[in-house]
Amino acid sequence: MEAALKNPNSVSKTITCKFCERLFEYEPVLFNGREMFPLVSCFECTALESEKAEEADRERKHKDLLLSWEKIIIADIYNETDPSHSSINPIAARLCLQWKFERRGKGLGLVGKTGIGKTRCLHLALKQAHLAGHSCFAVRHTTFADAVEASYSDDKQERARAADVIRLARFCDVLLMDDLGKARATPSRDEAIEDLIERRTGCGRPILWSANSGGEWLIQRFGPDRGPAIVRRLAEFCVIPNLPR
């Protein structure tokens, strides 16, 4: 059957595989009498080496992502988190471990008292998204608000650094905003956070966020003009579990 399928005008070549050292036969591809892309290994070893190369490439990319992860986290203490630690709320940990990035999917908001591991849990979700290859950024509300003010600085370098923070917060696939509402209130700062939430939810870019108090406090914090809109957007585009207040 194999003989019947062969091209009668083809020329076969027999060589020794450099990996398994077995003889194998193949039909060389010739161009103007010269062999193009000569084989050095049998088909089985070629496939095996290709799989090894792909696995090595996956491992290299994973290591690169782990290194870049350290540049994304808010602080070194969030590099590794034990979700079973007694200080971490189990509901928050479970939801964050289950959360997966989806374009136009919902984000996740953790509201509750300090000390229950909200930020640690959100870093678990963010890390999963990062290792899956999505662009991620983590920032405290105070840091973002400071960047908004610094964007008007006379210092060119300070303006450039502030622009980077604002750009990353706006356009990364997944944003972690920690301590929402904690930043000192000014019209420009609050306008920027409202704009950020509107931009991200409008474009289907998920937000992972934490706050020490719930919707009523956030409405009071951002005022009657912006507070209701911010809370409405967060409630519509985020899962917000019931945690100890």
C-alpha positions as CSV (number, residue, x, y, z in Angstrom):
1,M,0.0,0.0,0.0
2,E,2.8,2.4,0.9
3,A,4.6,1.6,-2.3
4,A,1.5,2.4,-4.3
5,L,1.2,5.9,-2.6
6,K,4.8,6.8,-3.4
7,N,5.7,9.2,-6.2
8,P,7.4,7.0,-8.8
9,N,9.7,9.9,-9.8
10,S,10.8,10.6,-6.2
11,V,14.2,9.8,-4.8
12,S,14.4,8.3,-1.3
13,K,17.2,9.0,1.1
14,T,18.3,6.9,4.1
15,I,20.1,8.5,7.0
16,T,20.8,7.8,10.7
17,C,18.7,9.8,13.2
18,K,21.0,11.9,15.4
19,F,18.8,11.2,18.5
20,C,17.8,7.5,18.4
21,E,20.5,6.5,15.9
22,R,18.1,4.4,13.9
23,L,18.1,4.3,10.1
24,F,15.1,6.0,8.5
25,E,14.0,6.8,5.0
26,Y,12.5,10.0,3.7
27,E,11.9,11.8,0.4
28,P,14.1,14.9,0.2
29,V,12.7,18.2,-1.1
30,L,14.8,19.2,-4.1
31,F,15.1,22.6,-5.8
32,N,17.4,22.9,-8.9
33,G,18.9,19.6,-7.8
34,R,19.7,20.8,-4.3
35,E,18.0,19.4,-1.2
36,M,16.0,22.0,0.8
37,F,15.6,21.6,4.6
38,P,17.5,18.3,5.0
39,L,16.3,16.2,7.9
40,V,18.7,15.1,10.7
41,S,16.2,13.2,12.8
42,C,13.4,10.7,12.2
43,F,9.8,11.8,12.3
44,E,9.2,10.4,15.8
45,C,12.2,12.1,17.3
46,T,11.4,15.3,15.5
47,A,7.9,15.4,17.0
48,L,9.3,14.5,20.5
49,E,11.9,17.3,20.2
50,S,9.3,19.8,19.1
51,E,7.2,18.9,22.2
52,K,10.2,19.3,24.4
53,A,10.9,22.7,22.8
54,E,7.3,23.8,23.4
55,E,7.4,22.7,27.0
56,A,10.7,24.6,27.6
57,D,9.2,27.7,26.0
58,R,6.1,27.4,28.3
59,E,8.4,27.1,31.3
60,R,10.5,30.1,30.2
61,K,7.4,32.2,29.7
62,H,6.1,31.1,33.1
63,K,9.4,32.1,34.8
64,D,9.3,35.5,33.0
65,L,5.7,36.0,34.2
66,L,6.7,35.2,37.8
67,L,9.5,37.7,37.7
68,S,7.3,40.4,36.2
69,W,4.7,39.6,38.8
70,E,6.9,41.1,41.5
71,K,6.7,44.5,39.6
72,I,2.9,44.4,39.6
73,I,2.1,43.7,43.2
74,I,1.3,46.6,45.6
75,A,3.9,45.4,48.2
76,D,6.3,42.5,48.7
77,I,4.0,40.9,51.3
78,Y,1.5,40.2,48.6
79,N,3.9,38.2,46.5
80,E,2.7,34.9,48.0
81,T,-0.5,34.3,49.9
82,D,-1.7,31.2,51.8
83,P,-5.5,31.2,51.1
84,S,-6.0,28.8,54.0
85,H,-4.4,31.1,56.6
86,S,-6.6,31.7,59.6
87,S,-6.5,35.5,59.1
88,I,-8.0,35.3,55.6
89,N,-11.8,35.3,55.1
90,P,-12.6,31.9,53.5
91,I,-15.4,33.3,51.3
92,A,-13.1,36.0,49.9
93,A,-10.3,33.5,49.3
94,R,-12.7,31.0,47.5
95,L,-14.2,33.6,45.3
96,C,-10.8,35.1,44.3
97,L,-9.4,31.6,43.5
98,Q,-12.5,30.9,41.4
99,W,-12.4,34.2,39.6
100,K,-11.3,34.1,36.0
101,F,-10.7,36.9,33.5
102,E,-13.3,37.3,30.8
103,R,-13.5,40.1,28.4
104,R,-16.6,42.0,29.4
105,G,-16.9,39.7,32.4
106,K,-17.5,40.9,35.9
107,G,-14.9,42.1,38.4
108,L,-14.8,41.4,42.1
109,G,-15.3,43.8,45.0
110,L,-14.4,42.9,48.6
111,V,-16.0,45.1,51.3
112,G,-15.3,44.5,55.0
113,K,-13.3,45.4,58.0
114,T,-9.5,45.5,57.9
115,G,-7.5,42.4,58.8
116,I,-9.6,39.8,56.9
117,G,-7.2,39.6,54.0
118,K,-9.1,41.4,51.3
119,T,-6.0,42.7,49.5
120,R,-4.2,39.4,49.8
121,C,-7.2,37.6,48.3
122,L,-7.5,40.0,45.4
123,H,-3.8,39.5,44.6
124,L,-4.6,35.8,44.3
125,A,-7.1,36.6,41.5
126,L,-4.8,39.1,39.9
127,K,-1.9,36.6,39.9
128,Q,-4.0,34.0,38.1
129,A,-4.9,36.5,35.4
130,H,-1.3,37.6,35.1
131,L,0.0,34.0,34.7
132,A,-2.7,33.4,32.1
133,G,-1.0,36.2,30.0
134,H,-3.4,39.1,30.7
135,S,-2.0,42.6,31.4
136,C,-2.5,43.4,35.0
137,F,-1.9,46.4,37.3
138,A,-2.3,46.9,41.1
139,V,-2.6,50.3,42.7
140,R,-3.9,51.8,45.9
141,H,-6.6,54.5,45.5
142,T,-4.3,56.9,47.3
143,T,-1.5,56.2,44.9
144,F,-3.8,56.7,41.9
145,A,-5.1,59.9,43.4
146,D,-1.6,61.2,43.9
147,A,-0.8,60.4,40.3
148,V,-3.7,62.5,39.2
149,E,-2.4,65.5,41.1
150,A,1.2,64.8,39.9
151,S,0.0,64.8,36.3
152,Y,-0.2,68.6,36.6
153,S,3.3,69.0,38.1
154,D,5.9,71.3,36.7
155,D,8.4,68.4,37.0
156,K,8.5,66.6,33.6
157,Q,9.7,63.3,35.1
158,E,7.0,63.4,37.8
159,R,4.3,64.1,35.1
160,A,5.7,61.1,33.1
161,R,5.5,58.7,36.0
162,A,2.0,59.9,36.9
163,A,0.9,59.4,33.2
164,D,2.2,55.8,33.4
165,V,0.1,55.1,36.5
166,I,-3.0,56.6,35.0
167,R,-2.5,54.8,31.6
168,L,-1.9,51.4,33.2
169,A,-5.0,51.8,35.4
170,R,-7.1,52.7,32.4
171,F,-6.0,50.2,29.9
172,C,-4.7,47.1,31.5
173,D,-6.8,44.0,31.2
174,V,-7.3,43.6,34.9
175,L,-7.0,46.4,37.5
176,L,-6.7,45.9,41.2
177,M,-7.8,49.0,43.1
178,D,-7.1,48.7,46.8
179,D,-8.7,50.8,49.6
180,L,-11.3,52.5,47.4
181,G,-12.4,55.7,49.0
182,K,-9.4,56.1,51.2
183,A,-7.7,58.8,49.2
184,R,-8.1,62.5,50.3
185,A,-11.1,64.0,48.5
186,T,-10.6,66.7,45.9
187,P,-12.7,67.5,42.9
188,S,-10.0,66.4,40.4
189,R,-9.1,63.2,42.3
190,D,-12.8,62.1,42.6
191,E,-13.5,63.0,39.0
192,A,-10.6,60.9,37.9
193,I,-11.7,57.8,39.9
194,E,-15.2,58.2,38.5
195,D,-13.8,58.5,35.0
196,L,-11.6,55.5,35.6
197,I,-14.5,53.3,36.7
198,E,-16.7,54.5,33.8
199,R,-13.9,53.9,31.2
200,R,-13.2,50.4,32.5
201,T,-16.7,49.2,32.9
202,G,-17.7,50.7,29.6
203,C,-15.0,48.8,27.8
204,G,-15.5,45.5,29.7
205,R,-12.2,45.7,31.5
206,P,-12.7,44.0,35.0
207,I,-11.9,45.8,38.3
208,L,-10.8,43.9,41.4
209,W,-11.3,46.3,44.3
210,S,-11.5,46.5,48.1
211,A,-13.1,48.9,50.5
212,N,-13.6,49.0,54.3
213,S,-17.2,50.2,54.0
214,G,-20.0,49.5,51.6
215,G,-22.2,51.4,49.2
216,E,-23.7,54.0,51.6
217,W,-20.3,55.0,52.8
218,L,-18.9,55.2,49.2
219,I,-21.9,57.4,48.2
220,Q,-21.2,59.8,51.1
221,R,-17.5,59.7,50.4
222,F,-17.8,60.7,46.8
223,G,-20.8,62.9,47.3
224,P,-24.3,63.1,45.7
225,D,-23.0,64.0,42.2
226,R,-20.5,61.1,41.8
227,G,-21.2,58.7,44.6
228,P,-24.4,57.1,43.2
229,A,-23.0,56.7,39.8
230,I,-19.8,55.0,41.1
231,V,-21.7,52.6,43.4
232,R,-24.1,51.8,40.6
233,R,-21.3,50.9,38.2
234,L,-19.5,48.8,40.7
235,A,-22.6,46.9,41.7
236,E,-23.5,46.2,38.1
237,F,-20.1,45.1,36.9
238,C,-18.7,43.4,39.9
239,V,-19.5,40.5,42.2
240,I,-19.7,41.8,45.7
241,P,-20.0,39.1,48.3
242,N,-21.2,39.5,51.9
243,L,-18.2,39.7,54.1
244,P,-17.9,40.7,57.8
245,R,-18.3,44.5,58.0
